[in-house]
């Protein structure tokens, strides 16, 4: 064997052996079935706490509406800003800017809540009811004002707590003794009475009215229940598109 051939053979052997050791030290890209399952499980664990946006919005709506129902009873015609503002003292009027209703939209002008009614041949007492799209706008407005991000129902619970307060908002039913009181002491311990009103065409939701004390509230036969503290009533101005 010539010297040149021998050198060439040695070079080939060195290259082959070097490549073998190099390949052996590379991380393996092949995965058996167990490896695939583990990685899929890791991905699921990473996203378990993240809920989809539709689920979070639905949970937010339910949380707000359930609290209104607990305090004031089930609205006959749907939910309107006054109900949420009364149930959640941490809400602001500006949260309702751009919120859509059945036959109009709420806007904020000079710090006041204005309902702009759409042109329509039909008019009914539920025109101010907030729609599902309106609730989504309310949700986005609150998140933007508080500069927060939610990814789970636990985050929604924290959000709802942040717009609530420590004020006792438990709904209290009037007792027979309160109903039959001949007179009430001149004590100012205000309560917010839920007062039934008569509508011409369909039943209406109770309206809120502040009374100096629970005795005075329950002497009013139209009051069905009350909560402690003054009512938080926001006047809504109405404009009609022409």
C-alpha positions as CSV (number, residue, x, y, z in Angstrom):
1,X,0.0,0.0,0.0
2,X,1.4,3.4,-1.0
3,X,2.1,6.1,1.5
4,X,-0.5,8.4,-0.2
5,X,-3.3,5.8,0.0
6,X,-2.5,5.1,3.7
7,X,-2.7,8.8,4.5
8,X,-6.1,9.1,2.7
9,X,-7.4,6.1,4.7
10,X,-6.3,7.6,8.0
11,X,-8.1,10.8,7.1
12,X,-11.3,9.0,6.3
13,X,-11.2,7.1,9.6
14,X,-10.6,10.3,11.6
15,X,-13.6,12.0,9.9
16,X,-15.9,9.1,10.4
17,X,-14.9,8.7,14.1
18,X,-15.2,12.4,14.7
19,X,-18.7,12.6,13.1
20,X,-19.8,9.7,15.3
21,X,-18.7,11.4,18.5
22,X,-20.2,14.7,17.4
23,X,-23.6,13.1,16.6
24,X,-23.6,11.2,19.9
25,X,-23.3,14.5,21.8
26,X,-26.2,16.3,20.0
27,X,-29.6,16.5,21.8
28,X,-32.0,14.0,20.5
29,X,-34.9,15.3,18.5
30,X,-36.8,12.1,18.5
31,X,-39.5,11.5,21.1
32,X,-41.3,8.4,21.9
33,X,-45.0,8.4,22.8
34,X,-44.5,9.0,26.5
35,X,-42.4,12.2,25.7
36,X,-45.2,13.5,23.5
37,X,-47.8,12.9,26.2
38,X,-45.7,14.7,28.8
39,X,-45.2,17.7,26.6
40,X,-48.9,17.9,25.8
41,X,-49.7,17.7,29.5
42,X,-47.3,20.5,30.2
43,X,-49.0,22.7,27.6
44,X,-52.4,22.0,29.2
45,X,-51.1,22.8,32.7
46,X,-49.7,26.1,31.4
47,X,-53.1,27.2,30.0
48,X,-55.5,25.6,32.5
49,X,-55.8,28.9,34.4
50,X,-56.5,31.0,31.3
51,X,-60.2,31.1,30.4
52,X,-61.5,32.1,27.0
53,X,-62.8,35.7,26.7
54,X,-66.4,34.6,26.1
55,X,-66.5,32.6,29.3
56,X,-65.0,35.4,31.3
57,X,-67.5,37.9,29.9
58,X,-70.4,35.6,30.7
59,X,-69.1,35.1,34.2
60,X,-68.7,38.8,34.7
61,X,-72.3,39.5,33.5
62,X,-73.7,36.8,35.8
63,X,-71.8,38.1,38.8
64,X,-73.2,41.6,38.4
65,X,-76.7,40.5,37.6
66,X,-76.9,38.1,40.5
67,X,-75.9,40.8,42.9
68,X,-78.6,43.1,41.6
69,X,-81.2,40.4,41.9
70,X,-80.0,39.6,45.4
71,X,-80.4,43.2,46.4
72,X,-83.4,44.4,44.5
73,X,-85.1,41.4,43.1
74,X,-85.4,40.2,39.5
75,X,-85.9,43.1,37.1
76,X,-89.0,42.7,34.9
77,X,-87.6,44.6,32.0
78,X,-83.9,43.9,32.2
79,X,-80.9,45.7,33.7
80,X,-80.2,49.4,33.5
81,X,-77.3,51.6,34.8
82,X,-79.0,52.7,38.0
83,X,-79.3,49.1,39.2
84,X,-75.5,48.5,38.7
85,X,-74.5,51.8,40.2
86,X,-76.6,51.2,43.3
87,X,-75.3,47.6,43.7
88,X,-71.7,48.5,43.0
89,X,-70.5,51.8,44.6
90,X,-67.1,51.3,43.0
91,X,-68.7,51.7,39.5
92,X,-68.4,55.1,37.9
93,X,-70.8,56.9,35.6
94,X,-68.1,57.0,32.9
95,X,-68.1,53.2,32.8
96,X,-71.4,53.4,30.9
97,X,-70.1,55.5,28.1
98,X,-71.0,53.9,24.7
99,X,-73.0,51.1,26.4
100,X,-75.7,49.9,24.1
101,X,-79.4,49.5,25.0
102,X,-82.3,48.0,23.2
103,X,-83.3,51.2,21.5
104,X,-80.4,53.6,22.1
105,X,-77.0,54.1,23.6
106,X,-75.7,55.7,26.8
107,X,-73.2,58.5,26.5
108,X,-71.4,60.8,29.0
109,X,-71.7,64.5,28.5
110,X,-70.3,67.0,31.0
111,X,-70.1,64.3,33.6
112,X,-73.7,63.3,33.2
113,X,-75.2,60.1,31.9
114,X,-77.3,60.7,28.8
115,X,-79.4,58.1,27.0
116,X,-79.7,58.8,23.3
117,X,-82.7,57.1,21.9
118,X,-82.7,55.7,18.4
119,X,-85.2,56.6,15.8
120,X,-87.9,53.9,16.0
121,X,-91.6,53.6,15.3
122,X,-91.9,51.4,18.3
123,X,-91.6,52.5,21.9
124,X,-91.8,50.3,25.0
125,X,-90.7,50.6,28.6
126,X,-87.6,48.4,28.1
127,X,-85.9,50.8,25.7
128,X,-83.2,51.5,28.3
129,X,-82.3,47.8,29.0
130,X,-78.6,47.1,28.4
131,X,-78.0,44.6,25.7
132,X,-75.4,41.8,25.7
133,X,-73.2,43.9,23.5
134,X,-73.7,46.7,25.9
135,X,-72.5,44.5,28.8
136,X,-69.4,43.7,26.9
137,X,-68.7,47.4,26.4
138,X,-69.3,48.0,30.1
139,X,-66.8,45.2,30.9
140,X,-64.2,46.7,28.6
141,X,-64.7,50.2,30.1
142,X,-64.2,49.0,33.6
143,X,-61.1,47.0,32.7
144,X,-59.6,50.1,30.9
145,X,-60.4,52.4,33.8
146,X,-58.9,50.1,36.4
147,X,-56.0,49.3,34.0
148,X,-56.3,45.6,34.7
149,X,-56.2,42.3,32.8
150,X,-58.2,39.2,33.6
151,X,-57.4,35.6,32.6
152,X,-59.6,33.6,35.0
153,X,-62.8,33.5,37.0
154,X,-60.7,34.3,40.1
155,X,-59.6,37.5,38.3
156,X,-63.2,38.3,37.7
157,X,-64.1,37.8,41.3
158,X,-61.3,40.2,42.3
159,X,-62.6,42.7,39.7
160,X,-66.2,42.5,41.0
161,X,-64.9,42.9,44.6
162,X,-62.9,46.0,43.5
163,X,-66.1,47.7,42.4
164,X,-68.0,46.7,45.5
165,X,-67.6,48.2,48.9
166,X,-67.8,47.4,52.6
167,X,-71.2,49.0,52.9
168,X,-73.9,46.5,54.0
169,X,-76.1,46.1,51.0
170,X,-78.2,43.2,52.4
171,X,-81.8,43.5,51.3
172,X,-84.1,43.7,54.4
173,X,-87.8,42.9,54.3
174,X,-90.2,45.0,56.3
175,X,-91.7,43.4,59.4
176,X,-95.4,43.4,60.3
177,X,-94.5,45.6,63.3
178,X,-92.8,48.2,61.1
179,X,-95.8,48.1,58.7
180,X,-98.2,48.9,61.5
181,X,-96.2,51.6,63.3
182,X,-98.3,54.6,64.2
183,X,-95.4,56.9,64.3
184,X,-91.6,56.8,63.9
185,X,-88.8,58.4,66.0
186,X,-87.2,61.5,64.5
187,X,-83.9,59.7,63.9
188,X,-81.9,60.1,60.8
189,X,-80.5,56.7,59.9
190,X,-81.2,56.6,56.2
191,X,-82.2,53.6,54.2
192,X,-82.8,53.0,50.5
193,X,-86.3,51.7,49.9
194,X,-87.2,49.6,46.9
195,X,-90.6,51.1,46.0
196,X,-93.1,49.5,43.7
197,X,-94.7,51.8,41.1
198,X,-97.6,51.4,38.8
199,X,-97.1,51.3,35.1
200,X,-99.7,51.9,32.5
201,X,-99.0,49.0,30.2
202,X,-96.7,46.5,32.0
203,X,-95.3,45.9,35.5
204,X,-92.3,48.1,36.3
205,X,-89.1,47.5,38.3
206,X,-89.1,49.0,41.8
207,X,-87.6,52.5,42.1
208,X,-85.2,53.5,44.7
209,X,-86.1,56.2,47.2
210,X,-84.2,57.4,50.3
211,X,-86.1,57.4,53.6
212,X,-84.8,58.9,56.9
213,X,-85.0,55.5,58.7
214,X,-86.3,52.0,58.2
215,X,-89.5,52.8,60.2
216,X,-90.5,55.6,57.7
217,X,-89.6,53.3,54.8
218,X,-91.8,50.4,55.9
219,X,-94.7,52.7,56.8
220,X,-94.9,53.3,53.0
221,X,-97.0,50.4,51.7
222,X,-95.3,50.7,48.3
223,X,-91.9,49.8,49.8
224,X,-91.1,46.1,49.4
225,X,-87.7,46.0,51.1
226,X,-84.8,48.3,51.9
227,X,-81.0,48.4,52.3
228,X,-79.0,50.5,54.7
229,X,-77.7,53.9,53.6
230,X,-78.9,56.5,51.2
231,X,-79.9,55.5,47.7
232,X,-77.3,56.0,45.0
233,X,-79.5,57.3,42.2
234,X,-78.0,58.7,39.0
235,X,-80.2,61.0,36.9
236,X,-80.2,59.9,33.3
237,X,-81.1,62.5,30.7
238,X,-82.8,61.4,27.5
239,X,-82.2,62.7,24.0
240,X,-84.1,61.5,20.9
241,X,-82.5,61.3,17.5
242,X,-84.5,63.2,14.9
